[in-house]
C-alpha cells in the first residue's frame, strides 16, 4: 500500500528545505513533499502553482500542511480544490490581516526596498524567533541575505497584504488542525483562534514556545502533534 503524500508548504522565505526536520519525522509513515514557493504576488496564484505540482506528480489527494504564508496557500487549496485535501494543518498563519499585522508587513516591505536584505533579515529574525532561542543562536541575527531573493520576497509580501479569505473559512470541510506557539510575535495567537472559530470542527494546539518557527525551536513537540493528527484514520 502506497504511503499517503503530505504536502508541506513553507512561509514567506519560500524554501521547501524549511521542512527538513519534519520530512525526516514523516518519512517512515508518509511520503512528504516539501515544495518551494514561486515569487508571485497573490496567494491564489501560488496556490494554483502548487496544485500544478500535485498534478505533475499525479497526486489526486493528500494531507496539506502550511506554515504562515504557506498556511494561507493551504486555505485556498482547501477552499478551491477541496477534493485534493484529506487533512489540513494550518501552522502560525492567518485568514485576514489585522491592523498591526498589516502595519508590520508594510514596514518590512519598506525596509527591504529602502535598506536592503540585510536589515530586513535582521528584523525578520527578531520578530520570528523566541528571545531565548536567539540568545543560543545569535548567528540568526546576521544570517547571509541574498539580494537576488528580494523581488520574490516583495511579491510574496504584496500577496500577504492582499490576502483575505476570512469569509470563506466555513467552506473548509477537511479535518483541520491549527497550530501556533504562545509566543509567536509575528503571527500572534489571536489569528489562530479566528481560524478555529471559522472552520467547523477545527482543533487548536497552542505550543508553549517556539515563536514563529516551532518546527525548529520545539521540533520534537511540533512533530509529535503533527504526526498524531495526520495518523488519525477517522476521515470520511
C-alpha positions as CSV (number, residue, x, y, z in Angstrom):
1,X,0.0,0.0,0.0
2,X,1.4,3.4,-1.1
3,X,2.2,5.9,1.6
4,X,-0.2,8.9,1.9
5,X,1.5,12.0,0.5
6,X,1.9,15.0,2.8
7,X,2.3,18.4,1.0
8,X,4.5,20.8,3.1
9,X,4.2,24.4,2.1
10,X,6.7,26.9,3.5
11,X,6.3,30.5,4.6
12,X,7.5,33.8,3.2
13,X,11.1,32.7,2.7
14,X,9.7,30.2,0.2
15,X,12.2,27.3,0.8
16,X,11.0,23.8,1.0
17,X,14.1,23.0,3.0
18,X,12.4,24.8,5.9
19,X,10.6,21.5,6.5
20,X,13.7,19.2,6.6
21,X,13.1,18.3,10.3
22,X,9.5,17.4,9.6
23,X,10.4,15.5,6.4
24,X,12.7,13.3,8.5
25,X,10.0,12.6,11.0
26,X,7.2,12.0,8.5
27,X,9.1,9.7,6.1
28,X,8.5,6.5,8.0
29,X,4.8,6.6,7.6
30,X,4.2,9.2,4.8
31,X,5.5,10.5,1.6
32,X,6.4,14.1,2.5
33,X,6.7,16.6,-0.4
34,X,8.2,19.9,0.6
35,X,7.8,22.5,-2.2
36,X,9.4,25.8,-2.9
37,X,7.2,28.9,-3.4
38,X,7.2,30.9,-6.6
39,X,7.7,34.6,-6.3
40,X,4.1,35.6,-7.2
41,X,2.0,38.5,-6.0
42,X,-1.2,36.7,-4.9
43,X,-1.8,33.8,-2.7
44,X,-4.2,32.4,-5.3
45,X,-1.5,32.3,-7.9
46,X,0.8,30.5,-5.6
47,X,-1.9,28.0,-4.7
48,X,-2.6,27.3,-8.4
49,X,1.1,26.8,-8.9
50,X,1.3,24.2,-6.1
51,X,-1.9,22.4,-7.3
52,X,0.0,22.2,-10.6
53,X,2.9,20.5,-8.8
54,X,0.4,17.9,-7.4
55,X,-0.9,17.4,-10.9
56,X,2.6,16.8,-12.3
57,X,3.3,14.2,-9.5
58,X,-0.1,12.6,-10.2
59,X,-1.2,13.1,-6.6
60,X,-5.0,13.3,-6.5
61,X,-5.4,13.8,-2.8
62,X,-3.0,14.3,0.1
63,X,-2.6,15.9,3.5
64,X,-1.7,19.6,3.3
65,X,0.5,21.4,5.9
66,X,1.1,25.1,5.5
67,X,3.3,27.4,7.6
68,X,2.5,31.1,7.7
69,X,2.2,32.2,4.1
70,X,2.0,28.5,3.3
71,X,-0.9,28.3,5.6
72,X,-2.7,31.0,3.6
73,X,-2.0,29.0,0.4
74,X,-3.2,25.8,2.1
75,X,-6.5,27.6,2.9
76,X,-7.0,28.5,-0.7
77,X,-6.3,24.9,-1.8
78,X,-8.8,23.5,0.8
79,X,-11.4,26.0,-0.3
80,X,-11.0,26.0,-4.1
81,X,-9.9,22.3,-4.5
82,X,-11.5,20.5,-1.6
83,X,-11.2,17.1,-3.3
84,X,-7.4,17.4,-3.1
85,X,-7.1,17.8,0.7
86,X,-7.6,14.9,3.1
87,X,-6.4,16.5,6.3
88,X,-5.3,20.2,6.8
89,X,-2.7,21.7,9.1
90,X,-2.6,25.5,9.4
91,X,0.6,26.5,11.3
92,X,1.4,30.0,12.5
93,X,-1.0,31.5,9.9
94,X,-3.9,33.8,9.4
95,X,-7.1,34.3,7.3
96,X,-7.0,38.1,7.0
97,X,-4.6,40.9,8.0
98,X,-5.3,42.7,11.3
99,X,-4.3,46.4,11.6
100,X,-1.0,45.6,13.4
101,X,-0.3,42.7,11.0
102,X,-0.7,45.0,8.0
103,X,1.5,47.6,9.6
104,X,4.2,45.0,10.3
105,X,4.3,43.8,6.6
106,X,4.2,47.4,5.3
107,X,7.2,48.2,7.4
108,X,9.1,45.1,6.3
109,X,8.3,45.9,2.7
110,X,9.6,49.4,3.1
111,X,12.7,48.2,4.9
112,X,13.6,45.7,2.2
113,X,13.0,48.3,-0.5
114,X,15.0,51.1,1.1
115,X,17.6,49.5,3.2
116,X,18.1,46.1,1.6
117,X,18.1,42.4,2.5
118,X,20.5,42.5,5.5
119,X,18.4,44.9,7.8
120,X,15.3,43.2,6.6
121,X,16.6,39.8,7.6
122,X,17.7,41.0,11.0
123,X,14.2,42.4,11.8
124,X,12.6,39.2,10.5
125,X,14.8,37.2,12.9
126,X,13.9,39.5,15.8
127,X,10.2,39.1,15.1
128,X,10.2,35.4,14.4
129,X,12.4,33.7,17.0
130,X,12.0,33.5,20.8
131,X,14.4,35.6,22.7
132,X,16.0,32.5,24.4
133,X,16.5,30.9,21.0
134,X,18.3,34.0,19.7
135,X,20.5,34.0,22.8
136,X,21.5,30.5,22.0
137,X,21.7,31.1,18.2
138,X,22.9,34.7,17.7
139,X,24.1,33.8,14.2
140,X,20.4,34.0,13.1
141,X,20.6,37.8,13.6
142,X,23.4,38.0,11.0
143,X,22.3,35.3,8.5
144,X,23.5,35.9,5.0
145,X,21.0,37.8,2.9
146,X,20.7,37.2,-0.8
147,X,19.8,40.3,-2.8
148,X,18.6,38.1,-5.6
149,X,15.7,36.9,-3.4
150,X,14.4,40.4,-2.8
151,X,12.0,40.5,-5.8
152,X,10.3,37.3,-4.8
153,X,10.0,38.4,-1.2
154,X,8.4,41.7,-2.2
155,X,6.0,39.9,-4.4
156,X,5.0,37.5,-1.6
157,X,4.6,40.3,0.8
158,X,2.3,42.0,-1.7
159,X,0.3,38.8,-1.7
160,X,0.2,38.6,2.1
161,X,-1.1,42.1,2.4
162,X,-3.9,41.5,-0.1
163,X,-5.0,38.1,1.3
164,X,-8.4,37.9,3.0
165,X,-10.3,34.6,2.9
166,X,-11.9,35.1,6.3
167,X,-15.4,34.9,5.0
168,X,-14.7,31.6,3.3
169,X,-13.4,29.7,6.3
170,X,-16.7,27.9,6.7
171,X,-16.2,26.3,3.3
172,X,-13.2,24.2,4.5
173,X,-14.5,20.7,5.1
174,X,-11.2,18.8,5.6
175,X,-10.4,17.9,9.2
176,X,-8.3,20.8,10.3
177,X,-5.6,21.3,13.0
178,X,-4.4,24.8,13.8
179,X,-1.0,25.1,15.5
180,X,0.5,28.2,17.0
181,X,3.1,28.9,19.6
182,X,2.0,31.1,22.5
183,X,5.0,33.4,22.0
184,X,4.6,33.9,18.2
185,X,5.0,37.6,17.8
186,X,5.0,37.6,14.0
187,X,1.5,36.0,13.6
188,X,0.1,36.1,17.1
189,X,-2.2,33.5,18.6
190,X,-5.3,35.6,18.0
191,X,-5.1,34.8,14.3
192,X,-5.2,31.1,15.1
193,X,-8.2,31.5,17.3
194,X,-10.0,33.2,14.5
195,X,-9.2,30.3,12.2
196,X,-10.6,27.8,14.7
197,X,-13.7,29.9,15.2
198,X,-14.3,30.0,11.4
199,X,-13.6,26.3,10.5
200,X,-16.2,23.8,11.6
201,X,-14.6,21.2,13.9
202,X,-11.1,22.6,13.7
203,X,-8.8,21.8,16.6
204,X,-6.3,24.3,18.1
205,X,-3.0,23.3,19.6
206,X,-1.1,26.0,21.4
207,X,2.6,25.2,21.9
208,X,4.3,26.8,25.0
209,X,7.1,28.3,23.0
210,X,8.8,28.2,19.6
211,X,8.0,31.7,18.3
212,X,7.0,31.7,14.6
213,X,9.2,28.6,14.0
214,X,8.4,25.9,16.5
215,X,9.3,23.4,13.7
216,X,12.9,24.2,14.6
217,X,12.7,25.7,18.1
218,X,10.4,23.0,19.5
219,X,10.9,20.2,17.0
220,X,10.0,17.1,19.0
221,X,6.8,18.6,20.3
222,X,5.8,20.0,17.0
223,X,6.5,16.8,15.1
224,X,4.6,14.8,17.8
225,X,1.5,17.0,17.4
226,X,1.7,16.8,13.6
227,X,2.1,13.0,13.4
228,X,-0.7,12.4,15.9
229,X,-3.1,14.4,13.8
230,X,-2.0,13.1,10.4
231,X,-2.1,9.4,11.6
232,X,-5.8,9.6,12.5
233,X,-7.9,7.3,10.3
234,X,-11.4,8.6,11.0
235,X,-11.8,10.6,7.8
236,X,-14.9,10.2,5.8
